[in-house]
Amino acid sequence: MLERLRTPKGIQRLLDSFSYHKADTAWSPRRVLQEQTAHCLEGALLAAAALRAIGYPPLVFDLEANRDTDHVVALYRVRGNWGAIAKSHFTGLRDRMPIYRTLRELAMSYFDDYFNDLGERTLRRYSRPVNLARFDQRNWMTSEKPVWYIPEYLLEMPHKKLLTKSQVDRLYRIDRLGVHAGLLGYRKPKW
Protein backbone atom coordinates (compact mmCIF):
# COMPACT_ATOMS: atom_id res chain seq x y z
CA MET A 1 0.00 0.00 0.00
CA LEU A 2 2.80 2.44 0.87
CA GLU A 3 4.47 1.92 -2.53
CA ARG A 4 1.35 3.33 -4.21
CA LEU A 5 1.98 6.72 -2.61
CA ARG A 6 4.88 7.25 -5.10
CA THR A 7 6.09 10.68 -3.90
CA PRO A 8 6.73 12.59 -0.65
CA LYS A 9 3.71 14.78 -1.51
CA GLY A 10 1.54 11.64 -1.79
CA ILE A 11 2.76 10.55 1.65
CA GLN A 12 1.93 13.97 3.09
CA ARG A 13 -1.58 13.80 1.57
CA LEU A 14 -2.14 10.45 3.30
CA LEU A 15 -1.02 11.87 6.66
CA ASP A 16 -3.23 14.93 6.17
CA SER A 17 -6.23 12.65 5.61
CA PHE A 18 -5.79 11.07 9.06
CA SER A 19 -7.09 12.74 12.19
CA TYR A 20 -4.65 14.03 14.80
CA HIS A 21 -4.79 12.54 18.27
CA LYS A 22 -3.09 13.49 21.52
CA ALA A 23 -3.07 10.01 23.04
CA ASP A 24 0.01 8.78 24.88
CA THR A 25 0.82 6.14 22.27
CA ALA A 26 3.77 5.01 20.17
CA TRP A 27 2.13 3.05 17.37
CA SER A 28 3.97 1.40 14.52
CA PRO A 29 3.18 2.46 10.94
CA ARG A 30 0.99 -0.63 10.53
CA ARG A 31 -1.12 0.37 13.54
CA VAL A 32 -1.40 3.97 12.30
CA LEU A 33 -2.72 2.68 8.98
CA GLN A 34 -5.27 0.54 10.82
CA GLU A 35 -6.45 3.36 13.09
CA GLN A 36 -6.12 6.21 10.54
CA THR A 37 -5.09 8.64 13.25
CA ALA A 38 -1.67 9.74 14.47
CA HIS A 39 0.28 12.35 16.39
CA CYS A 40 3.58 13.75 15.13
CA LEU A 41 5.82 10.84 16.18
CA GLU A 42 3.50 8.24 14.67
CA GLY A 43 3.05 10.34 11.54
CA ALA A 44 6.83 10.61 11.16
CA LEU A 45 7.24 6.85 11.57
CA LEU A 46 4.57 6.16 8.97
CA ALA A 47 6.14 8.71 6.60
CA ALA A 48 9.60 7.17 7.10
CA ALA A 49 8.23 3.70 6.31
CA ALA A 50 6.48 5.07 3.21
CA LEU A 51 9.64 6.89 2.10
CA ARG A 52 11.49 3.60 2.42
CA ALA A 53 8.84 1.89 0.29
CA ILE A 54 9.42 4.38 -2.54
CA GLY A 55 13.22 4.23 -2.40
CA TYR A 56 14.41 6.69 0.26
CA PRO A 57 16.11 5.77 3.54
CA PRO A 58 13.71 5.81 6.56
CA LEU A 59 14.98 8.95 8.30
CA VAL A 60 13.47 10.97 11.14
CA PHE A 61 14.56 14.19 12.83
CA ASP A 62 13.66 15.50 16.29
CA LEU A 63 12.91 19.16 16.95
CA GLU A 64 13.24 19.89 20.67
CA ALA A 65 11.40 22.65 22.50
CA ASN A 66 11.35 24.37 25.89
CA ARG A 67 7.96 24.56 27.67
CA ASP A 68 6.38 22.62 24.79
CA THR A 69 6.36 19.20 23.18
CA ASP A 70 9.01 17.98 20.77
CA HIS A 71 8.13 17.53 17.10
CA VAL A 72 9.34 14.60 15.01
CA VAL A 73 9.39 14.72 11.21
CA ALA A 74 10.43 12.30 8.47
CA LEU A 75 13.32 13.50 6.30
CA TYR A 76 14.25 12.97 2.68
CA ARG A 77 16.73 14.46 0.22
CA VAL A 78 16.39 15.46 -3.40
CA ARG A 79 19.55 16.52 -5.23
CA GLY A 80 21.28 17.17 -1.90
CA ASN A 81 18.51 19.33 -0.42
CA TRP A 82 16.47 18.36 2.64
CA GLY A 83 12.69 18.12 2.76
CA ALA A 84 10.32 16.89 5.47
CA ILE A 85 6.98 15.17 5.93
CA ALA A 86 5.09 15.70 9.17
CA LYS A 87 1.80 15.32 11.05
CA SER A 88 0.69 18.20 13.26
CA HIS A 89 -2.44 20.04 14.31
CA PHE A 90 -0.47 23.28 13.86
CA THR A 91 -0.70 24.29 10.20
CA GLY A 92 2.89 25.55 10.00
CA LEU A 93 4.50 22.40 11.41
CA ARG A 94 3.73 20.04 8.53
CA ASP A 95 5.77 19.28 5.42
CA ARG A 96 8.66 21.17 3.87
CA MET A 97 9.71 21.15 0.22
CA PRO A 98 13.22 19.73 -0.45
CA ILE A 99 14.93 23.13 -0.76
CA TYR A 100 16.98 23.30 2.47
CA ARG A 101 20.74 22.93 2.10
CA THR A 102 21.36 22.04 5.74
CA LEU A 103 19.46 20.48 8.61
CA ARG A 104 19.82 23.74 10.52
CA GLU A 105 18.08 25.61 7.70
CA LEU A 106 15.31 23.02 7.74
CA ALA A 107 14.95 23.25 11.53
CA MET A 108 14.84 27.07 11.40
CA SER A 109 12.05 26.90 8.81
CA TYR A 110 9.84 25.60 11.65
CA PHE A 111 10.82 28.34 14.12
CA ASP A 112 8.13 30.99 13.56
CA ASP A 113 5.30 28.46 13.63
CA TYR A 114 6.61 26.55 16.67
CA PHE A 115 4.87 28.04 19.70
CA ASN A 116 2.91 26.90 22.73
CA ASP A 117 -0.64 27.83 23.80
CA LEU A 118 0.70 30.96 25.52
CA GLY A 119 2.20 32.18 22.25
CA GLU A 120 5.78 31.60 23.41
CA ARG A 121 8.22 30.65 20.63
CA THR A 122 9.60 27.40 21.95
CA LEU A 123 11.83 25.67 19.37
CA ARG A 124 15.41 25.45 20.70
CA ARG A 125 17.32 22.40 19.37
CA TYR A 126 17.42 19.77 16.62
CA SER A 127 18.88 16.28 16.31
CA ARG A 128 20.89 14.66 13.58
CA PRO A 129 18.92 12.38 11.24
CA VAL A 130 18.14 8.93 12.62
CA ASN A 131 17.93 6.06 10.15
CA LEU A 132 15.16 3.85 11.50
CA ALA A 133 16.71 0.83 9.78
CA ARG A 134 18.68 0.56 13.04
CA PHE A 135 15.40 -0.75 14.58
CA ASP A 136 14.54 -3.27 11.84
CA GLN A 137 15.26 -6.26 14.09
CA ARG A 138 12.55 -4.95 16.44
CA ASN A 139 10.00 -4.75 13.59
CA TRP A 140 9.32 -1.05 14.06
CA MET A 141 7.23 -0.86 10.87
CA THR A 142 4.84 -3.73 11.59
CA SER A 143 4.84 -4.29 15.35
CA GLU A 144 1.51 -4.67 17.12
CA LYS A 145 3.27 -3.58 20.32
CA PRO A 146 4.16 0.07 21.06
CA VAL A 147 7.53 1.22 19.71
CA TRP A 148 8.52 3.38 22.70
CA TYR A 149 12.18 2.56 22.11
CA ILE A 150 12.21 5.02 19.18
CA PRO A 151 11.11 8.17 21.06
CA GLU A 152 13.34 7.11 23.97
CA TYR A 153 16.30 6.96 21.58
CA LEU A 154 15.40 10.39 20.15
CA LEU A 155 15.20 11.93 23.63
CA GLU A 156 18.59 10.56 24.68
CA MET A 157 20.59 11.60 21.62
CA PRO A 158 22.50 14.89 21.52
CA HIS A 159 20.76 17.91 19.97
CA LYS A 160 22.29 21.08 18.49
CA LYS A 161 21.27 24.53 19.72
CA LEU A 162 19.44 26.80 17.29
CA LEU A 163 19.63 30.04 19.30
CA THR A 164 22.07 31.81 21.57
CA LYS A 165 20.98 32.93 25.04
CA SER A 166 20.82 36.57 23.93
CA GLN A 167 18.58 35.60 20.99
CA VAL A 168 16.27 33.71 23.34
CA ASP A 169 16.14 36.72 25.68
CA ARG A 170 14.91 38.94 22.82
CA LEU A 171 12.07 36.65 21.69
CA TYR A 172 8.53 37.98 21.89
CA ARG A 173 5.23 36.12 21.95
CA ILE A 174 2.95 35.33 19.05
CA ASP A 175 -0.28 37.32 19.35
CA ARG A 176 -3.73 35.68 19.71
CA LEU A 177 -4.41 36.02 15.97
CA GLY A 178 -1.18 34.14 15.20
CA VAL A 179 -2.08 31.36 17.64
CA HIS A 180 -5.55 31.00 16.09
CA ALA A 181 -4.07 31.02 12.57
CA GLY A 182 -1.63 28.26 13.55
CA LEU A 183 -4.56 26.09 14.61
CA LEU A 184 -6.63 26.72 11.47
CA GLY A 185 -8.47 23.53 10.59
CA TYR A 186 -7.66 21.76 13.86
CA ARG A 187 -10.45 19.45 14.94
CA LYS A 188 -10.62 18.56 18.60
CA PRO A 189 -10.79 14.79 19.26
CA LYS A 190 -14.24 13.39 19.96
CA TRP A 191 -13.22 11.41 23.05
Phi, psi and omega in degrees: 000319182294327179297332181290346181289331170067323184222161174303322179296321177298322178295316179298320178300318178299311179301318180296334180283343179273149175286160177261136176230151182258015183297153178275075184231163174219071184281149173286164175306321179301315181294321177299317178297322179293316185276334183057040173209151182197157166256186190299317180299310182294323176296319179295321179294316177298315179298319179296318178296319179292320176300319177299318182296335180254013170108005177260158172290151181277084185256142170230166189213133182255128173257124187252138185237162170256137179057037182194174178273153173290166177227129180248133179232155172272144182245150171209162179234141173230118180052041176085356181256142182274141170228171183216153174234136186206155174247128177201154172270356171269125186300326183276002183251025181264224188287164175225137176295154180280073181235002186265124184288329183229162176293328177296317176302315179299313179300316181295335179295341178269350191302306186297330182265004183258096181214159180267182183297341178272358182084009179282133175284121195243348183294130183229327188216164175217154181263172168282166177294144176244122177275114184290353174301337178299341180254013182302322181295343179261007177057046183301332183279333189236001184299140172274345178270156177300149182251050183301338181297337178286307178297329177297318177298316180298321180292326185277339185284154179295147177235150178264141179289142175263330186232151172277167178299319181293326175294318179299318181298335182266000181292145174238162185283155170285141178281171183305319179300317178297319178296314179296320179297321179296334181260011180307126179087355180291130177250125178292141178301152183271002180261000000 
